[in-house]
Amino acid sequence: MAFPLGRIEEIQKKPDNFRLLERVPWTQEGVSFPYDVSAPVGDEVPVLFLDHETTGFDHENDAIIELGMVKALVSPSTGQVATLISVTSLYNDPGFPIPEVITDITGITDAMVSGQTIETDDILDWFSDDPIVVAHNASFDRPFFDEQFPALDRLRWACSQQDVPWREMGFESAKLEYLLLKRGYFYDGHRAATDCLALAFLLTNVNKASRALFANESKVQYQVKAWGSPFNCKDALKSRGYRWAPEEKVWHTMVKEDDLRDELEALSLLYSSGGERAEIIKLTSRDRYR
């Protein structure tokens, strides 16, 4: 919907009845890269914002149709992007027709991706300095990425949904579009590079979120597998954030190092020797979100 220029007089009379939304500045026409955002403070690290458009949700049976990446230098101490170095969007032919619903959502057609393939060598330079890879739903994006580029399966990953306590910061949802709307911005979603720029802008706009993301990326976490949990415990496990792994047939969750003891005690209260029977796997950001 275009801005209602014919209602300017009404807006001026009753400004409290209206809200102004601005297109995310870094996605506006005419912006070129590299783009200096703020003065560096000296501790900047390379960050790669990454997003996929895919034919579906199953990384084993679906495929990437677009890969978007934004390379940036970001300060962990301030949470600010100093420089947006480069931006790219690459198409990938899945080898089968793109479902109509995906084309409706993304605008990506079979003709746009026909004959195009993203090889590891095409993107290798983007990862030469071991950047922190940030995706807004890393649990979705990493399995697709690792499936397509197995030689790059030891990157550091961070998730701007799960590694940022958005609710504690006053947001009711962690959906990217919602978060930006709450800050007064909009963007044309479901195109990979645009989504990456929108995410980078959000994190520098809410820099405490960016600082939380960096802090959690550097921490060790633990995967807890609740072996031996009886069927009647499934609802209690789900309420604690456990998910079912159908291949292993076990409920599992991720906990922070400080919360591990409490989690094991909770399992022991839930079912006999639950904490003692649990499998505990230490994970760094190179292991998470697979």
C-alpha positions as CSV (number, residue, x, y, z in Angstrom):
1,M,0.0,0.0,0.0
2,A,1.4,3.4,-1.0
3,F,1.6,6.2,1.4
4,P,-1.7,8.1,1.5
5,L,-0.6,11.5,0.3
6,G,-4.2,12.6,0.1
7,R,-4.6,12.3,3.8
8,I,-1.7,14.6,4.8
9,E,-4.0,17.2,6.2
10,E,-5.8,14.6,8.3
11,I,-2.5,13.2,9.6
12,Q,-1.3,16.7,10.6
13,K,-4.5,17.3,12.5
14,K,-4.5,14.0,14.4
15,P,-0.9,12.6,14.3
16,D,-1.6,10.3,17.3
17,N,-4.0,8.3,15.1
18,F,-1.3,7.3,12.6
19,R,2.0,5.6,12.4
20,L,4.7,6.2,9.8
21,L,6.6,3.2,8.4
22,E,9.8,3.6,6.4
23,R,11.4,1.1,4.1
24,V,14.5,-0.4,5.6
25,P,17.1,2.2,4.5
26,W,19.7,-0.4,3.4
27,T,17.1,-2.0,1.0
28,Q,16.2,1.2,-0.7
29,E,17.0,1.9,-4.3
30,G,20.3,3.6,-4.9
31,V,22.2,2.1,-1.9
32,S,25.6,0.6,-3.1
33,F,28.1,-1.5,-1.4
34,P,30.5,-1.3,0.4
35,Y,28.5,1.0,2.7
36,D,29.9,2.6,5.8
37,V,27.3,2.6,8.5
38,S,29.1,3.9,11.6
39,A,32.6,4.7,12.8
40,P,34.5,1.6,13.8
41,V,35.4,1.2,17.5
42,G,38.3,-1.3,16.9
43,D,36.8,-4.6,17.9
44,E,34.8,-5.4,14.7
45,V,34.5,-9.0,13.6
46,P,33.4,-10.4,10.2
47,V,29.7,-11.4,10.2
48,L,27.9,-13.0,7.3
49,F,24.1,-12.6,7.3
50,L,22.6,-15.6,5.4
51,D,19.1,-16.5,4.2
52,H,17.7,-19.1,1.8
53,E,14.6,-19.4,-0.2
54,T,13.7,-23.1,-0.8
55,T,11.2,-25.4,-2.4
56,G,9.9,-26.5,1.1
57,F,10.9,-27.3,4.7
58,D,12.7,-30.7,4.4
59,H,16.4,-30.3,3.6
60,E,16.7,-33.9,2.5
61,N,13.9,-33.7,-0.1
62,D,13.6,-30.0,-0.9
63,A,16.3,-27.7,-2.3
64,I,17.7,-24.2,-2.2
65,I,16.4,-21.9,-5.0
66,E,18.1,-18.7,-3.8
67,L,21.0,-18.0,-1.5
68,G,21.3,-14.4,-0.1
69,M,24.4,-13.2,1.8
70,V,25.5,-9.9,3.3
71,K,29.1,-9.6,4.5
72,A,29.6,-7.0,7.3
73,L,32.0,-5.9,10.0
74,V,30.2,-5.7,13.3
75,S,31.3,-4.6,16.8
76,P,30.4,-7.2,19.5
77,S,30.7,-4.5,22.2
78,T,28.4,-1.9,20.7
79,G,26.2,-4.2,18.6
80,Q,26.6,-1.8,15.7
81,V,27.4,-2.6,12.1
82,A,30.4,-0.6,11.0
83,T,30.5,-1.5,7.3
84,L,28.3,-3.5,4.9
85,I,31.1,-5.0,2.7
86,S,29.1,-6.8,0.0
87,V,25.8,-8.3,-0.9
88,T,24.9,-11.1,-3.2
89,S,21.9,-13.2,-4.3
90,L,22.5,-16.4,-6.2
91,Y,19.9,-18.7,-7.8
92,N,20.0,-22.5,-7.8
93,D,18.0,-24.8,-10.0
94,P,16.4,-27.5,-7.8
95,G,16.1,-30.0,-10.7
96,F,12.3,-30.1,-10.4
97,P,9.5,-27.6,-10.7
98,I,9.2,-25.0,-8.0
99,P,5.9,-25.5,-6.2
100,E,3.3,-22.9,-7.1
101,V,2.9,-21.8,-3.5
102,I,6.6,-21.1,-3.3
103,T,6.5,-19.0,-6.4
104,D,3.5,-17.1,-5.0
105,I,5.4,-16.4,-1.8
106,T,8.9,-15.5,-3.3
107,G,8.2,-14.5,-6.8
108,I,10.9,-17.0,-7.9
109,T,10.0,-18.9,-11.1
110,D,11.4,-22.0,-12.8
111,A,12.6,-19.7,-15.6
112,M,14.6,-17.5,-13.1
113,V,16.6,-20.5,-11.8
114,S,16.8,-22.7,-14.9
115,G,20.3,-24.1,-15.4
116,Q,21.8,-22.2,-12.5
117,T,23.8,-24.0,-9.8
118,I,25.6,-22.7,-6.8
119,E,28.9,-24.5,-6.2
120,T,31.1,-24.3,-3.1
121,D,33.8,-22.6,-5.1
122,D,31.3,-19.8,-6.0
123,I,31.0,-18.7,-2.4
124,L,34.2,-19.9,-0.8
125,D,35.8,-16.5,-0.6
126,W,32.9,-15.2,1.5
127,F,34.0,-17.5,4.3
128,S,37.8,-17.2,4.1
129,D,38.0,-15.2,7.3
130,D,35.8,-17.5,9.3
131,P,32.9,-15.1,9.9
132,I,30.0,-15.7,12.3
133,V,27.1,-16.8,10.2
134,V,23.9,-15.2,11.3
135,A,20.5,-16.5,10.2
136,H,17.1,-15.6,11.6
137,N,16.1,-19.2,11.8
138,A,19.4,-21.1,11.8
139,S,17.7,-24.4,12.6
140,F,16.1,-24.1,9.1
141,D,19.0,-22.5,7.2
142,R,21.9,-24.5,8.4
143,P,20.7,-28.0,7.4
144,F,20.0,-26.7,3.9
145,F,23.4,-25.0,3.7
146,D,25.3,-28.0,5.0
147,E,23.5,-30.3,2.6
148,Q,24.4,-28.1,-0.4
149,F,27.9,-27.2,0.8
150,P,29.3,-30.1,2.9
151,A,32.8,-28.7,2.7
152,L,31.6,-25.7,4.8
153,D,30.0,-27.7,7.6
154,R,32.3,-26.3,10.4
155,L,31.3,-22.7,10.3
156,R,30.2,-20.7,13.4
157,W,26.4,-20.2,13.4
158,A,24.2,-17.9,15.4
159,C,20.4,-17.6,15.3
160,S,18.8,-14.2,15.7
161,Q,15.6,-15.9,16.8
162,Q,16.9,-18.3,19.4
163,D,20.0,-16.5,20.6
164,V,18.2,-13.2,21.3
165,P,15.7,-12.9,24.2
166,W,13.2,-10.8,22.2
167,R,10.3,-11.3,24.7
168,E,12.5,-10.0,27.5
169,M,13.2,-7.0,25.4
170,G,9.5,-6.2,25.1
171,F,8.7,-7.9,21.7
172,E,5.8,-10.3,21.6
173,S,7.1,-12.2,18.6
174,A,10.5,-13.0,17.1
175,K,9.2,-12.9,13.5
176,L,11.5,-10.6,11.5
177,E,8.8,-8.6,9.8
178,Y,7.1,-8.0,13.2
179,L,10.3,-6.9,14.9
180,L,10.9,-4.3,12.2
181,L,7.3,-3.1,12.1
182,K,7.6,-2.4,15.8
183,R,10.7,-0.3,15.1
184,G,8.8,1.6,12.4
185,Y,10.2,-0.1,9.3
186,F,9.1,-2.4,6.5
187,Y,10.7,-4.4,3.7
188,D,9.8,-6.6,0.8
189,G,10.2,-10.0,2.4
190,H,10.9,-13.5,1.1
191,R,13.8,-12.6,-1.1
192,A,17.0,-13.8,0.4
193,A,19.4,-10.9,0.1
194,T,16.7,-8.4,1.1
195,D,15.9,-10.5,4.2
196,C,19.6,-10.5,5.1
197,L,19.8,-6.7,4.8
198,A,16.7,-6.3,6.9
199,L,18.1,-8.6,9.6
200,A,21.4,-6.7,9.7
201,F,19.5,-3.4,10.0
202,L,17.3,-4.8,12.8
203,L,20.3,-5.9,14.8
204,T,22.1,-2.6,14.5
205,N,18.8,-0.8,15.2
206,V,18.3,-2.9,18.4
207,N,21.9,-3.1,19.4
208,K,21.2,-4.8,22.7
209,A,19.8,-7.7,20.6
210,S,23.0,-7.7,18.6
211,R,25.1,-7.8,21.8
212,A,23.1,-10.7,23.1
213,L,23.5,-12.6,19.9
214,F,27.3,-12.3,20.1
215,A,27.4,-13.2,23.7
216,N,25.3,-16.4,23.2
217,E,27.3,-17.4,20.0
218,S,30.5,-17.5,22.1
219,K,28.9,-19.7,24.9
220,V,29.0,-23.4,25.2
221,Q,25.6,-25.1,25.2
222,Y,24.5,-28.6,25.8
223,Q,22.1,-30.9,24.0
224,V,20.2,-33.0,26.4
225,K,18.6,-36.2,25.1
226,A,16.0,-37.7,27.5
227,W,16.6,-41.4,26.9
228,G,14.1,-43.7,28.5
229,S,11.4,-41.1,29.0
230,P,8.0,-42.8,29.1
231,F,5.2,-41.9,26.7
232,N,3.2,-40.1,29.3
233,C,5.9,-37.6,29.8
234,K,5.8,-36.2,26.3
235,D,3.6,-33.2,27.1
236,A,5.7,-32.3,30.1
237,L,8.9,-32.5,27.9
238,K,7.3,-30.5,25.1
239,S,6.4,-27.8,27.7
240,R,10.1,-27.7,28.7
241,G,11.1,-27.1,25.1
242,Y,12.0,-30.6,24.1
243,R,11.5,-31.7,20.5
244,W,11.1,-35.3,19.1
245,A,13.9,-36.7,17.0
246,P,12.1,-39.4,15.0
247,E,15.3,-41.1,13.7
248,E,16.7,-41.6,17.2
249,K,13.3,-41.8,18.8
250,V,14.3,-39.5,21.7
251,W,13.2,-36.2,23.1
252,H,15.9,-33.6,23.1
253,T,16.5,-29.9,23.9
254,M,19.3,-27.3,24.2
255,V,20.3,-25.7,27.5
256,K,22.8,-23.2,28.6
257,E,25.7,-24.2,30.7
258,D,24.3,-22.5,33.8
259,D,21.0,-24.3,33.3
260,L,22.3,-27.8,32.8
261,R,22.2,-29.0,36.4
262,D,18.6,-27.7,36.9
263,E,17.5,-29.5,33.7
264,L,18.9,-32.8,34.8
265,E,17.2,-32.5,38.2
266,A,13.9,-31.7,36.4
267,L,14.2,-34.9,34.3
268,S,14.8,-36.9,37.5
269,L,11.7,-35.5,39.0
270,L,9.8,-36.2,35.8
271,Y,10.6,-39.9,35.5
272,S,12.8,-42.4,37.3
273,S,16.6,-41.6,37.0
274,G,15.8,-39.2,34.2
275,G,18.8,-37.0,34.8
276,E,21.2,-40.0,35.1
277,R,19.9,-41.6,31.9
278,A,20.1,-38.4,29.9
279,E,22.8,-38.1,27.2
280,I,24.6,-34.8,27.4
281,I,26.5,-33.4,24.3
282,K,28.7,-30.3,24.6
283,L,28.1,-28.0,21.6
284,T,29.8,-24.8,20.4
285,S,28.5,-22.5,17.7
286,R,30.2,-24.8,15.1
287,D,27.9,-27.6,16.2
288,R,24.6,-26.0,16.9
289,Y,21.5,-25.7,14.6
290,R,22.4,-28.7,12.4
